[in-house]
Amino acid sequence: MKGGEILKDAGQEISQAISDINSALGSSSQSFYMNYLKRSVKHLAEAVAILNENQRELNDRIS
C-alpha cells in the first residue's frame, strides 16, 4: 500500500470514529450512546493498526 493510500484509509477510519462520537453525543438512549462509542473505538483501533503496519513496513525498508 502506498503512503497516500495508507493515510487515506487511516483518515477514513478516524472520520468515521468522529461521526460515531457525534452520533453518540446526539443520542437520547444510553444503549445507542454506548454502541456508537464502541464503534468509534473500533474505528480508531483500525486507524492505529493501519498506521502501525505502515511504520513496520518503513522500518523494514530502512533496515
Residue, then its C-alpha position, 0 to 999 in steps of 0.5 A: m500500500k502506498g503512503g497516500e493510500i495508507l493515510k487515506d484509509a487511516g483518515q477514513e477510519i478516524s472520520q468515521a470514529i468522529s461521526d460515531i462520537n457525534s452520533a453518540l453525543g446526539s443520542s437520547s438512549q444510553s444503549f445507542y450512546m454506548n454502541y456508537l462509542k464502541r464503534s468509534v473505538k473500533h474505528l480508531a483501533e483500525a486507524v492505529a493498526i493501519l498506521n502501525e503496519n505502515q511504520r513496520e513496513l518503513n522500518d523494514r525498508i530502512s533496515 
